[in-house]
Amino acid sequence: MNIVLARTKRGYSQEYMAEKLSIGQKAYWKLEKGHTKLSVERLKKITLILDLNISTLLE
């Protein structure tokens, strides 16, 4: 499952995710599009927000 699918399934906007991650919406957009590298720490935060296991996102 990818981040976009998981986010939209929960009805979360990019703005909501960016706020929860303490980054700008444009920075979050770049994360979703793969334009910036995703750190392990940020990946952990995303999985907590989306209530997913890391392995689910990495599949």
mmCIF file of the N, C-alpha and C atoms, coordinates in Angstrom:
data_MODEL
# 
_entry.id   MODEL 
# 
loop_
_atom_site.group_PDB 
_atom_site.id 
_atom_site.type_symbol 
_atom_site.label_atom_id 
_atom_site.label_alt_id 
_atom_site.label_comp_id 
_atom_site.label_asym_id 
_atom_site.label_entity_id 
_atom_site.label_seq_id 
_atom_site.pdbx_PDB_ins_code 
_atom_site.Cartn_x 
_atom_site.Cartn_y 
_atom_site.Cartn_z 
_atom_site.occupancy 
_atom_site.B_iso_or_equiv 
_atom_site.pdbx_formal_charge 
_atom_site.auth_seq_id 
_atom_site.auth_comp_id 
_atom_site.auth_asym_id 
_atom_site.auth_atom_id 
_atom_site.pdbx_PDB_model_num 
ATOM 1   N N  . MET A 1 1  ? 0.855  -1.181 0.000  1.00 0.00 ? 1  MET A N  1 
ATOM 2   C CA . MET A 1 1  ? 0.000  0.000  0.000  1.00 0.00 ? 1  MET A CA 1 
ATOM 3   C C  . MET A 1 1  ? 0.893  1.233  0.000  1.00 0.00 ? 1  MET A C  1 
ATOM 4   N N  . ASN A 1 2  ? 0.529  2.220  -0.793 1.00 0.00 ? 2  ASN A N  1 
ATOM 5   C CA . ASN A 1 2  ? 1.347  3.432  -0.779 1.00 0.00 ? 2  ASN A CA 1 
ATOM 6   C C  . ASN A 1 2  ? 0.737  4.488  0.142  1.00 0.00 ? 2  ASN A C  1 
ATOM 7   N N  . ILE A 1 3  ? 1.507  5.507  0.420  1.00 0.00 ? 3  ILE A N  1 
ATOM 8   C CA . ILE A 1 3  ? 1.094  6.545  1.371  1.00 0.00 ? 3  ILE A CA 1 
ATOM 9   C C  . ILE A 1 3  ? -0.139 7.278  0.882  1.00 0.00 ? 3  ILE A C  1 
ATOM 10  N N  . VAL A 1 4  ? -0.204 7.576  -0.402 1.00 0.00 ? 4  VAL A N  1 
ATOM 11  C CA . VAL A 1 4  ? -1.349 8.317  -0.948 1.00 0.00 ? 4  VAL A CA 1 
ATOM 12  C C  . VAL A 1 4  ? -2.629 7.513  -0.740 1.00 0.00 ? 4  VAL A C  1 
ATOM 13  N N  . LEU A 1 5  ? -2.607 6.245  -1.060 1.00 0.00 ? 5  LEU A N  1 
ATOM 14  C CA . LEU A 1 5  ? -3.778 5.396  -0.904 1.00 0.00 ? 5  LEU A CA 1 
ATOM 15  C C  . LEU A 1 5  ? -4.198 5.310  0.562  1.00 0.00 ? 5  LEU A C  1 
ATOM 16  N N  . ALA A 1 6  ? -3.250 5.086  1.439  1.00 0.00 ? 6  ALA A N  1 
ATOM 17  C CA . ALA A 1 6  ? -3.548 4.997  2.868  1.00 0.00 ? 6  ALA A CA 1 
ATOM 18  C C  . ALA A 1 6  ? -4.117 6.318  3.388  1.00 0.00 ? 6  ALA A C  1 
ATOM 19  N N  . ARG A 1 7  ? -3.551 7.416  2.931  1.00 0.00 ? 7  ARG A N  1 
ATOM 20  C CA . ARG A 1 7  ? -4.024 8.743  3.379  1.00 0.00 ? 7  ARG A CA 1 
ATOM 21  C C  . ARG A 1 7  ? -5.444 9.002  2.904  1.00 0.00 ? 7  ARG A C  1 
ATOM 22  N N  . THR A 1 8  ? -5.710 8.744  1.632  1.00 0.00 ? 8  THR A N  1 
ATOM 23  C CA . THR A 1 8  ? -7.034 9.029  1.086  1.00 0.00 ? 8  THR A CA 1 
ATOM 24  C C  . THR A 1 8  ? -8.102 8.086  1.639  1.00 0.00 ? 8  THR A C  1 
ATOM 25  N N  . LYS A 1 9  ? -7.726 6.852  1.951  1.00 0.00 ? 9  LYS A N  1 
ATOM 26  C CA . LYS A 1 9  ? -8.676 5.909  2.560  1.00 0.00 ? 9  LYS A CA 1 
ATOM 27  C C  . LYS A 1 9  ? -9.183 6.434  3.902  1.00 0.00 ? 9  LYS A C  1 
ATOM 28  N N  . ARG A 1 10 ? -8.332 7.174  4.593  1.00 0.00 ? 10 ARG A N  1 
ATOM 29  C CA . ARG A 1 10 ? -8.709 7.726  5.893  1.00 0.00 ? 10 ARG A CA 1 
ATOM 30  C C  . ARG A 1 10 ? -9.319 9.123  5.784  1.00 0.00 ? 10 ARG A C  1 
ATOM 31  N N  . GLY A 1 11 ? -9.357 9.641  4.581  1.00 0.00 ? 11 GLY A N  1 
ATOM 32  C CA . GLY A 1 11 ? -9.952 10.963 4.378  1.00 0.00 ? 11 GLY A CA 1 
ATOM 33  C C  . GLY A 1 11 ? -9.054 12.108 4.807  1.00 0.00 ? 11 GLY A C  1 
ATOM 34  N N  . TYR A 1 12 ? -7.757 11.850 4.910  1.00 0.00 ? 12 TYR A N  1 
ATOM 35  C CA . TYR A 1 12 ? -6.813 12.881 5.319  1.00 0.00 ? 12 TYR A CA 1 
ATOM 36  C C  . TYR A 1 12 ? -6.320 13.655 4.102  1.00 0.00 ? 12 TYR A C  1 
ATOM 37  N N  . SER A 1 13 ? -6.191 14.942 4.257  1.00 0.00 ? 13 SER A N  1 
ATOM 38  C CA . SER A 1 13 ? -5.650 15.779 3.191  1.00 0.00 ? 13 SER A CA 1 
ATOM 39  C C  . SER A 1 13 ? -4.130 15.854 3.322  1.00 0.00 ? 13 SER A C  1 
ATOM 40  N N  . GLN A 1 14 ? -3.497 16.334 2.264  1.00 0.00 ? 14 GLN A N  1 
ATOM 41  C CA . GLN A 1 14 ? -2.055 16.561 2.330  1.00 0.00 ? 14 GLN A CA 1 
ATOM 42  C C  . GLN A 1 14 ? -1.744 17.613 3.393  1.00 0.00 ? 14 GLN A C  1 
ATOM 43  N N  . GLU A 1 15 ? -2.603 18.604 3.516  1.00 0.00 ? 15 GLU A N  1 
ATOM 44  C CA . GLU A 1 15 ? -2.398 19.655 4.507  1.00 0.00 ? 15 GLU A CA 1 
ATOM 45  C C  . GLU A 1 15 ? -2.420 19.074 5.920  1.00 0.00 ? 15 GLU A C  1 
ATOM 46  N N  . TYR A 1 16 ? -3.365 18.156 6.173  1.00 0.00 ? 16 TYR A N  1 
ATOM 47  C CA . TYR A 1 16 ? -3.464 17.518 7.480  1.00 0.00 ? 16 TYR A CA 1 
ATOM 48  C C  . TYR A 1 16 ? -2.180 16.737 7.789  1.00 0.00 ? 16 TYR A C  1 
ATOM 49  N N  . MET A 1 17 ? -1.729 15.950 6.827  1.00 0.00 ? 17 MET A N  1 
ATOM 50  C CA . MET A 1 17 ? -0.525 15.152 7.030  1.00 0.00 ? 17 MET A CA 1 
ATOM 51  C C  . MET A 1 17 ? 0.684  16.050 7.259  1.00 0.00 ? 17 MET A C  1 
ATOM 52  N N  . ALA A 1 18 ? 0.797  17.098 6.464  1.00 0.00 ? 18 ALA A N  1 
ATOM 53  C CA . ALA A 1 18 ? 1.916  18.031 6.612  1.00 0.00 ? 18 ALA A CA 1 
ATOM 54  C C  . ALA A 1 18 ? 1.917  18.653 8.002  1.00 0.00 ? 18 ALA A C  1 
ATOM 55  N N  . GLU A 1 19 ? 0.748  19.044 8.472  1.00 0.00 ? 19 GLU A N  1 
ATOM 56  C CA . GLU A 1 19 ? 0.642  19.639 9.804  1.00 0.00 ? 19 GLU A CA 1 
ATOM 57  C C  . GLU A 1 19 ? 1.081  18.643 10.875 1.00 0.00 ? 19 GLU A C  1 
ATOM 58  N N  . LYS A 1 20 ? 0.634  17.415 10.774 1.00 0.00 ? 20 LYS A N  1 
ATOM 59  C CA . LYS A 1 20 ? 0.993  16.387 11.757 1.00 0.00 ? 20 LYS A CA 1 
ATOM 60  C C  . LYS A 1 20 ? 2.489  16.082 11.738 1.00 0.00 ? 20 LYS A C  1 
ATOM 61  N N  . LEU A 1 21 ? 3.109  16.236 10.577 1.00 0.00 ? 21 LEU A N  1 
ATOM 62  C CA . LEU A 1 21 ? 4.546  15.973 10.431 1.00 0.00 ? 21 LEU A CA 1 
ATOM 63  C C  . LEU A 1 21 ? 5.394  17.225 10.662 1.00 0.00 ? 21 LEU A C  1 
ATOM 64  N N  . SER A 1 22 ? 4.736  18.347 10.909 1.00 0.00 ? 22 SER A N  1 
ATOM 65  C CA . SER A 1 22 ? 5.418  19.631 11.131 1.00 0.00 ? 22 SER A CA 1 
ATOM 66  C C  . SER A 1 22 ? 6.265  20.046 9.937  1.00 0.00 ? 22 SER A C  1 
ATOM 67  N N  . ILE A 1 23 ? 5.688  19.862 8.746  1.00 0.00 ? 23 ILE A N  1 
ATOM 68  C CA . ILE A 1 23 ? 6.345  20.307 7.512  1.00 0.00 ? 23 ILE A CA 1 
ATOM 69  C C  . ILE A 1 23 ? 5.317  21.056 6.675  1.00 0.00 ? 23 ILE A C  1 
ATOM 70  N N  . GLY A 1 24 ? 5.764  21.721 5.644  1.00 0.00 ? 24 GLY A N  1 
ATOM 71  C CA . GLY A 1 24 ? 4.857  22.420 4.751  1.00 0.00 ? 24 GLY A CA 1 
ATOM 72  C C  . GLY A 1 24 ? 4.133  21.449 3.821  1.00 0.00 ? 24 GLY A C  1 
ATOM 73  N N  . GLN A 1 25 ? 3.015  21.894 3.274  1.00 0.00 ? 25 GLN A N  1 
ATOM 74  C CA . GLN A 1 25 ? 2.237  21.040 2.364  1.00 0.00 ? 25 GLN A CA 1 
ATOM 75  C C  . GLN A 1 25 ? 3.037  20.698 1.121  1.00 0.00 ? 25 GLN A C  1 
ATOM 76  N N  . LYS A 1 26 ? 3.804  21.653 0.617  1.00 0.00 ? 26 LYS A N  1 
ATOM 77  C CA . LYS A 1 26 ? 4.604  21.392 -0.579 1.00 0.00 ? 26 LYS A CA 1 
ATOM 78  C C  . LYS A 1 26 ? 5.671  20.337 -0.289 1.00 0.00 ? 26 LYS A C  1 
ATOM 79  N N  . ALA A 1 27 ? 6.276  20.398 0.877  1.00 0.00 ? 27 ALA A N  1 
ATOM 80  C CA . ALA A 1 27 ? 7.274  19.394 1.271  1.00 0.00 ? 27 ALA A CA 1 
ATOM 81  C C  . ALA A 1 27 ? 6.616  18.026 1.386  1.00 0.00 ? 27 ALA A C  1 
ATOM 82  N N  . TYR A 1 28 ? 5.408  17.997 1.915  1.00 0.00 ? 28 TYR A N  1 
ATOM 83  C CA . TYR A 1 28 ? 4.699  16.718 2.020  1.00 0.00 ? 28 TYR A CA 1 
ATOM 84  C C  . TYR A 1 28 ? 4.368  16.182 0.629  1.00 0.00 ? 28 TYR A C  1 
ATOM 85  N N  . TRP A 1 29 ? 3.922  17.049 -0.255 1.00 0.00 ? 29 TRP A N  1 
ATOM 86  C CA . TRP A 1 29 ? 3.607  16.647 -1.635 1.00 0.00 ? 29 TRP A CA 1 
ATOM 87  C C  . TRP A 1 29 ? 4.837  16.001 -2.274 1.00 0.00 ? 29 TRP A C  1 
ATOM 88  N N  . LYS A 1 30 ? 6.006  16.617 -2.073 1.00 0.00 ? 30 LYS A N  1 
ATOM 89  C CA . LYS A 1 30 ? 7.250  16.077 -2.630 1.00 0.00 ? 30 LYS A CA 1 
ATOM 90  C C  . LYS A 1 30 ? 7.555  14.698 -2.048 1.00 0.00 ? 30 LYS A C  1 
ATOM 91  N N  . LEU A 1 31 ? 7.243  14.500 -0.772 1.00 0.00 ? 31 LEU A N  1 
ATOM 92  C CA . LEU A 1 31 ? 7.429  13.190 -0.150 1.00 0.00 ? 31 LEU A CA 1 
ATOM 93  C C  . LEU A 1 31 ? 6.561  12.130 -0.826 1.00 0.00 ? 31 LEU A C  1 
ATOM 94  N N  . GLU A 1 32 ? 5.288  12.463 -1.009 1.00 0.00 ? 32 GLU A N  1 
ATOM 95  C CA . GLU A 1 32 ? 4.363  11.516 -1.639 1.00 0.00 ? 32 GLU A CA 1 
ATOM 96  C C  . GLU A 1 32 ? 4.771  11.192 -3.069 1.00 0.00 ? 32 GLU A C  1 
ATOM 97  N N  . LYS A 1 33 ? 5.283  12.161 -3.775 1.00 0.00 ? 33 LYS A N  1 
ATOM 98  C CA . LYS A 1 33 ? 5.670  11.958 -5.171 1.00 0.00 ? 33 LYS A CA 1 
ATOM 99  C C  . LYS A 1 33 ? 7.041  11.314 -5.322 1.00 0.00 ? 33 LYS A C  1 
ATOM 100 N N  . GLY A 1 34 ? 7.771  11.174 -4.210 1.00 0.00 ? 34 GLY A N  1 
ATOM 101 C CA . GLY A 1 34 ? 9.084  10.554 -4.267 1.00 0.00 ? 34 GLY A CA 1 
ATOM 102 C C  . GLY A 1 34 ? 10.185 11.494 -4.706 1.00 0.00 ? 34 GLY A C  1 
ATOM 103 N N  . HIS A 1 35 ? 9.916  12.798 -4.643 1.00 0.00 ? 35 HIS A N  1 
ATOM 104 C CA . HIS A 1 35 ? 10.923 13.782 -5.039 1.00 0.00 ? 35 HIS A CA 1 
ATOM 105 C C  . HIS A 1 35 ? 11.945 14.039 -3.935 1.00 0.00 ? 35 HIS A C  1 
ATOM 106 N N  . THR A 1 36 ? 11.598 13.666 -2.709 1.00 0.00 ? 36 THR A N  1 
ATOM 107 C CA . THR A 1 36 ? 12.537 13.777 -1.595 1.00 0.00 ? 36 THR A CA 1 
ATOM 108 C C  . THR A 1 36 ? 12.601 12.431 -0.886 1.00 0.00 ? 36 THR A C  1 
ATOM 109 N N  . LYS A 1 37 ? 13.738 12.163 -0.293 1.00 0.00 ? 37 LYS A N  1 
ATOM 110 C CA . LYS A 1 37 ? 13.912 10.893 0.410  1.00 0.00 ? 37 LYS A CA 1 
ATOM 111 C C  . LYS A 1 37 ? 13.161 10.931 1.732  1.00 0.00 ? 37 LYS A C  1 
ATOM 112 N N  . LEU A 1 38 ? 12.637 9.782  2.076  1.00 0.00 ? 38 LEU A N  1 
ATOM 113 C CA . LEU A 1 38 ? 11.867 9.626  3.305  1.00 0.00 ? 38 LEU A CA 1 
ATOM 114 C C  . LEU A 1 38 ? 12.772 9.023  4.375  1.00 0.00 ? 38 LEU A C  1 
ATOM 115 N N  . SER A 1 39 ? 12.983 9.769  5.453  1.00 0.00 ? 39 SER A N  1 
ATOM 116 C CA . SER A 1 39 ? 13.819 9.253  6.537  1.00 0.00 ? 39 SER A CA 1 
ATOM 117 C C  . SER A 1 39 ? 13.036 8.191  7.314  1.00 0.00 ? 39 SER A C  1 
ATOM 118 N N  . VAL A 1 40 ? 13.762 7.351  8.003  1.00 0.00 ? 40 VAL A N  1 
ATOM 119 C CA . VAL A 1 40 ? 13.128 6.309  8.808  1.00 0.00 ? 40 VAL A CA 1 
ATOM 120 C C  . VAL A 1 40 ? 12.255 6.941  9.883  1.00 0.00 ? 40 VAL A C  1 
ATOM 121 N N  . GLU A 1 41 ? 12.742 8.000  10.489 1.00 0.00 ? 41 GLU A N  1 
ATOM 122 C CA . GLU A 1 41 ? 11.979 8.684  11.543 1.00 0.00 ? 41 GLU A CA 1 
ATOM 123 C C  . GLU A 1 41 ? 10.665 9.235  10.998 1.00 0.00 ? 41 GLU A C  1 
ATOM 124 N N  . ARG A 1 42 ? 10.713 9.847  9.826  1.00 0.00 ? 42 ARG A N  1 
ATOM 125 C CA . ARG A 1 42 ? 9.491  10.390 9.225  1.00 0.00 ? 42 ARG A CA 1 
ATOM 126 C C  . ARG A 1 42 ? 8.557  9.257  8.807  1.00 0.00 ? 42 ARG A C  1 
ATOM 127 N N  . LEU A 1 43 ? 9.113  8.172  8.313  1.00 0.00 ? 43 LEU A N  1 
ATOM 128 C CA . LEU A 1 43 ? 8.305  7.009  7.961  1.00 0.00 ? 43 LEU A CA 1 
ATOM 129 C C  . LEU A 1 43 ? 7.565  6.482  9.185  1.00 0.00 ? 43 LEU A C  1 
ATOM 130 N N  . LYS A 1 44 ? 8.245  6.431  10.323 1.00 0.00 ? 44 LYS A N  1 
ATOM 131 C CA . LYS A 1 44 ? 7.608  5.993  11.566 1.00 0.00 ? 44 LYS A CA 1 
ATOM 132 C C  . LYS A 1 44 ? 6.439  6.907  11.927 1.00 0.00 ? 44 LYS A C  1 
ATOM 133 N N  . LYS A 1 45 ? 6.649  8.215  11.795 1.00 0.00 ? 45 LYS A N  1 
ATOM 134 C CA . LYS A 1 45 ? 5.583  9.167  12.115 1.00 0.00 ? 45 LYS A CA 1 
ATOM 135 C C  . LYS A 1 45 ? 4.387  8.981  11.188 1.00 0.00 ? 45 LYS A C  1 
ATOM 136 N N  . ILE A 1 46 ? 4.655  8.774  9.919  1.00 0.00 ? 46 ILE A N  1 
ATOM 137 C CA . ILE A 1 46 ? 3.570  8.572  8.949  1.00 0.00 ? 46 ILE A CA 1 
ATOM 138 C C  . ILE A 1 46 ? 2.774  7.324  9.289  1.00 0.00 ? 46 ILE A C  1 
ATOM 139 N N  . THR A 1 47 ? 3.461  6.251  9.642  1.00 0.00 ? 47 THR A N  1 
ATOM 140 C CA . THR A 1 47 ? 2.742  5.018  9.978  1.00 0.00 ? 47 THR A CA 1 
ATOM 141 C C  . THR A 1 47 ? 1.904  5.186  11.241 1.00 0.00 ? 47 THR A C  1 
ATOM 142 N N  . LEU A 1 48 ? 2.381  5.986  12.177 1.00 0.00 ? 48 LEU A N  1 
ATOM 143 C CA . LEU A 1 48 ? 1.583  6.252  13.373 1.00 0.00 ? 48 LEU A CA 1 
ATOM 144 C C  . LEU A 1 48 ? 0.331  7.051  13.029 1.00 0.00 ? 48 LEU A C  1 
ATOM 145 N N  . ILE A 1 49 ? 0.481  8.075  12.209 1.00 0.00 ? 49 ILE A N  1 
ATOM 146 C CA . ILE A 1 49 ? -0.658 8.901  11.812 1.00 0.00 ? 49 ILE A CA 1 
ATOM 147 C C  . ILE A 1 49 ? -1.688 8.078  11.049 1.00 0.00 ? 49 ILE A C  1 
ATOM 148 N N  . LEU A 1 50 ? -1.208 7.220  10.154 1.00 0.00 ? 50 LEU A N  1 
ATOM 149 C CA . LEU A 1 50 ? -2.099 6.424  9.308  1.00 0.00 ? 50 LEU A CA 1 
ATOM 150 C C  . LEU A 1 50 ? -2.500 5.098  9.957  1.00 0.00 ? 50 LEU A C  1 
ATOM 151 N N  . ASP A 1 51 ? -1.980 4.827  11.155 1.00 0.00 ? 51 ASP A N  1 
ATOM 152 C CA . ASP A 1 51 ? -2.279 3.604  11.894 1.00 0.00 ? 51 ASP A CA 1 
ATOM 153 C C  . ASP A 1 51 ? -1.977 2.359  11.056 1.00 0.00 ? 51 ASP A C  1 
ATOM 154 N N  . LEU A 1 52 ? -0.741 2.306  10.536 1.00 0.00 ? 52 LEU A N  1 
ATOM 155 C CA . LEU A 1 52 ? -0.284 1.193  9.707  1.00 0.00 ? 52 LEU A CA 1 
ATOM 156 C C  . LEU A 1 52 ? 1.035  0.651  10.241 1.00 0.00 ? 52 LEU A C  1 
ATOM 157 N N  . ASN A 1 53 ? 1.349  -0.573 9.876  1.00 0.00 ? 53 ASN A N  1 
ATOM 158 C CA . ASN A 1 53 ? 2.673  -1.130 10.130 1.00 0.00 ? 53 ASN A CA 1 
ATOM 159 C C  . ASN A 1 53 ? 3.601  -0.637 9.029  1.00 0.00 ? 53 ASN A C  1 
ATOM 160 N N  . ILE A 1 54 ? 4.858  -0.438 9.371  1.00 0.00 ? 54 ILE A N  1 
ATOM 161 C CA . ILE A 1 54 ? 5.844  -0.017 8.380  1.00 0.00 ? 54 ILE A CA 1 
ATOM 162 C C  . ILE A 1 54 ? 5.894  -1.028 7.231  1.00 0.00 ? 54 ILE A C  1 
ATOM 163 N N  . SER A 1 55 ? 5.820  -2.295 7.562  1.00 0.00 ? 55 SER A N  1 
ATOM 164 C CA . SER A 1 55 ? 5.901  -3.326 6.524  1.00 0.00 ? 55 SER A CA 1 
ATOM 165 C C  . SER A 1 55 ? 4.752  -3.204 5.513  1.00 0.00 ? 55 SER A C  1 
ATOM 166 N N  . THR A 1 56 ? 3.602  -2.744 5.952  1.00 0.00 ? 56 THR A N  1 
ATOM 167 C CA . THR A 1 56 ? 2.461  -2.557 5.043  1.00 0.00 ? 56 THR A CA 1 
ATOM 168 C C  . THR A 1 56 ? 2.782  -1.496 4.002  1.00 0.00 ? 56 THR A C  1 
ATOM 169 N N  . LEU A 1 57 ? 3.420  -0.418 4.411  1.00 0.00 ? 57 LEU A N  1 
ATOM 170 C CA . LEU A 1 57 ? 3.761  0.639  3.465  1.00 0.00 ? 57 LEU A CA 1 
ATOM 171 C C  . LEU A 1 57 ? 4.902  0.244  2.553  1.00 0.00 ? 57 LEU A C  1 
ATOM 172 N N  . LEU A 1 58 ? 5.779  -0.621 3.025  1.00 0.00 ? 58 LEU A N  1 
ATOM 173 C CA . LEU A 1 58 ? 6.947  -0.998 2.226  1.00 0.00 ? 58 LEU A CA 1 
ATOM 174 C C  . LEU A 1 58 ? 6.651  -2.088 1.204  1.00 0.00 ? 58 LEU A C  1 
ATOM 175 N N  . GLU A 1 59 ? 5.490  -2.700 1.282  1.00 0.00 ? 59 GLU A N  1 
ATOM 176 C CA . GLU A 1 59 ? 5.138  -3.758 0.332  1.00 0.00 ? 59 GLU A CA 1 
ATOM 177 C C  . GLU A 1 59 ? 4.944  -3.216 -1.058 1.00 0.00 ? 59 GLU A C  1 
# 
